Amino acid sequence: MSRPVAPSPVTRPGSPEVSSSPRDVTASGTDGDVLVLRALGLGDALTGVAALRGVRRAWPGRRLVLAAPAVVGRWLCDLGVVDAVLPTTAVDSLESVRLDGSGLRPGHVAVNLHGRGPQSHRILAATRPARLVAFASVETGHDGPPWLAEEHEVARWCRLVRGAGGPCDAEDLRLAAPTGPRSAVVLHPGAASAGRRWPVRRWCVLVRRLVETGHQVLLTGSAAEARICAAILAGASAASARITGTRAGAPGARSLAGTLDLPGLADVVGRASLLVCGDTGVAHLATALGTPSVLLFGPVSPAAWGPAVDPHLHTVLWHGDGTGDPHAATVDPALDAITSDELWDAVEAVLTGAPLRA
């Protein structure tokens, strides 16, 4: 089992010890930092933005240090959501994580936005904070608000932080979108597990229909997902050739998989006329940036992880009951139940402004 050890916090450009944020200039020398643990992926980070802003309001003037994966944490640092990042991952087990508290100012507050404990509670307690803000945990003897299993992810963490004196709600999820007109339709077919990946052959149908109706299509994904995106483009081209009797490919579609860093991905999603994807981190980018989306849910209920603001911008397709396995090795039956025609009806309704058929 690997044991990642977090180094001292990395800050935004400025002093090597503190962030260049104006908030640090006014901070009292006797105020410790605020350390927040959320060592999770992009979607988790974005659903935690509202709570992070509540943390900022609860302890104004203090440096806000986020323990999170480096790429996501530094992006939030550049956006000014946090002041510094303590690069932290929990690939194998939270028990393998050790946070180094030596880079924190004395008297720091620790906030657990990672989980219900006990592992995450113990990780933060080991940094010896002056105060720990976390949900109640019998195992660690921590007295906090109760964990509510059916609560939406955004509402859950906002409730915890509000109880500590930091007002926040779902409206605080928003990030500034790029300026200028929205253009391409962005498709993100990948997801961390096969259980949340809609079948490739149906993505092919969607690409073909979009190109044939005159839309520019961009496929996004990680470097590991470039092969999936290439297969979708090839399948769409082959289907189009069979229908038209020509060898023409899909000139209106191209893949950006493996070419974008996180700021670049956010820029592409922020400029899109529509995002179509599954239950994955990119869906939360659309929510934060106000990009219209059509989302395909399967094993997980959208009541827990769906868009928390602007319901008029986001169409969610779901035939499940919330009992599926999001880590399954095969596509979830509820996700597989979404047909190509059903998705096309939803996409067409967004692009044309027509009412969505039941």
HUJOJO-V205733 format. One record per residue. N is the residue number from 0. SS is DSSP state (@ for helix, = for strand, . for the rest). BURIAL is I if it has 24 or more other ideal C-beta (glycine too) atoms within 12 Angstrom, else O. Layout:
BEGIN
N:SS:BURIAL / N:SS:BURIAL
END
This chain:
BEGIN
0:.:O / 1:.:O / 2:.:O / 3:.:I / 4:=:O / 5:.:I / 6:.:O / 7:.:O / 8:.:I / 9:=:I / 10:=:I / 11:.:I / 12:.:O / 13:.:O / 14:.:O / 15:.:O / 16:.:O / 17:.:I / 18:.:I / 19:.:O / 20:.:I / 21:@:O / 22:@:I / 23:@:I / 24:@:O / 25:.:O / 26:.:I / 27:.:O / 28:.:O / 29:.:O / 30:.:I / 31:.:I / 32:.:I / 33:=:I / 34:=:I / 35:=:I / 36:=:I / 37:.:I / 38:.:I / 39:.:I / 40:.:I / 41:@:I / 42:@:I / 43:@:I / 44:@:I / 45:@:I / 46:@:I / 47:.:I / 48:@:I / 49:@:I / 50:@:I / 51:@:I / 52:@:I / 53:@:I / 54:@:I / 55:@:I / 56:@:I / 57:@:I / 58:.:I / 59:.:O / 60:.:I / 61:.:I / 62:.:I / 63:=:I / 64:=:I / 65:=:I / 66:=:I / 67:=:I / 68:.:I / 69:@:I / 70:@:I / 71:@:I / 72:@:I / 73:@:I / 74:@:I / 75:@:I / 76:@:I / 77:@:I / 78:.:I / 79:.:O / 80:.:I / 81:.:I / 82:.:I / 83:=:I / 84:=:I / 85:=:I / 86:=:I / 87:.:I / 88:.:I / 89:.:I / 90:.:O / 91:.:O / 92:.:O / 93:@:I / 94:@:O / 95:@:O / 96:.:I / 97:=:I / 98:.:I / 99:.:O / 100:@:I / 101:@:O / 102:@:I / 103:.:I / 104:.:I / 105:.:O / 106:.:I / 107:.:I / 108:=:I / 109:=:I / 110:=:I / 111:=:I / 112:.:I / 113:.:I / 114:.:I / 115:.:I / 116:.:I / 117:.:I / 118:@:I / 119:@:I / 120:@:I / 121:@:I / 122:@:I / 123:@:I / 124:@:I / 125:.:I / 126:.:I / 127:.:O / 128:.:I / 129:.:I / 130:=:I / 131:=:I / 132:=:I / 133:.:I / 134:.:I / 135:.:O / 136:=:I / 137:.:O / 138:.:O / 139:.:O / 140:.:O / 141:=:I / 142:.:O / 143:.:I / 144:.:O / 145:.:O / 146:.:I / 147:.:O / 148:.:O / 149:.:O / 150:.:O / 151:.:I / 152:@:I / 153:@:I / 154:@:I / 155:@:I / 156:@:I / 157:@:I / 158:@:I / 159:@:I / 160:@:I / 161:@:I / 162:@:I / 163:.:I / 164:.:O / 165:.:I / 166:.:O / 167:.:I / 168:.:I / 169:@:I / 170:@:O / 171:@:I / 172:@:I / 173:.:I / 174:.:I / 175:.:O / 176:.:I / 177:.:O / 178:.:O / 179:.:O / 180:.:O / 181:.:I / 182:.:O / 183:.:I / 184:=:I / 185:=:I / 186:=:I / 187:=:I / 188:.:I / 189:.:I / 190:.:I / 191:.:I / 192:.:I / 193:@:I / 194:@:I / 195:@:I / 196:.:I / 197:.:I / 198:.:I / 199:@:I / 200:@:I / 201:@:I / 202:@:I / 203:@:I / 204:@:I / 205:@:I / 206:@:I / 207:@:I / 208:@:I / 209:@:I / 210:@:I / 211:@:O / 212:.:O / 213:.:O / 214:.:I / 215:.:I / 216:=:I / 217:=:I / 218:=:I / 219:.:I / 220:.:I / 221:.:I / 222:@:O / 223:@:O / 224:@:I / 225:@:O / 226:@:O / 227:@:I / 228:@:I / 229:@:I / 230:@:I / 231:@:I / 232:@:I / 233:@:I / 234:@:I / 235:@:I / 236:@:I / 237:@:O / 238:@:I / 239:@:I / 240:@:O / 241:@:O / 242:@:O / 243:@:O / 244:.:O / 245:.:O / 246:.:O / 247:.:O / 248:.:O / 249:.:I / 250:.:O / 251:.:I / 252:=:I / 253:=:I / 254:=:I / 255:.:I / 256:.:I / 257:.:O / 258:.:O / 259:.:I / 260:.:O / 261:@:I / 262:@:O / 263:@:O / 264:@:I / 265:@:I / 266:@:I / 267:@:I / 268:@:I / 269:@:I / 270:.:I / 271:.:I / 272:.:I / 273:=:I / 274:=:I / 275:=:I / 276:=:I / 277:=:I / 278:.:I / 279:.:I / 280:@:I / 281:@:I / 282:@:I / 283:@:I / 284:@:I / 285:@:I / 286:@:I / 287:@:I / 288:@:I / 289:.:I / 290:.:I / 291:.:I / 292:=:I / 293:=:I / 294:=:I / 295:=:I / 296:.:I / 297:.:I / 298:.:I / 299:.:I / 300:.:I / 301:@:I / 302:@:O / 303:@:I / 304:@:I / 305:.:I / 306:.:I / 307:.:I / 308:.:I / 309:.:O / 310:@:O / 311:@:O / 312:@:I / 313:=:I / 314:=:I / 315:=:I / 316:=:I / 317:.:I / 318:.:O / 319:.:I / 320:.:O / 321:.:O / 322:.:O / 323:.:I / 324:.:O / 325:.:I / 326:.:O / 327:.:O / 328:.:O / 329:.:O / 330:.:I / 331:.:I / 332:@:O / 333:@:I / 334:@:I / 335:@:I / 336:.:I / 337:.:I / 338:.:O / 339:@:I / 340:@:O / 341:@:I / 342:@:I / 343:@:I / 344:@:I / 345:@:I / 346:@:I / 347:@:I / 348:@:O / 349:@:I / 350:@:I / 351:@:O / 352:.:O / 353:.:O / 354:.:O / 355:.:O / 356:.:O / 357:.:O
END
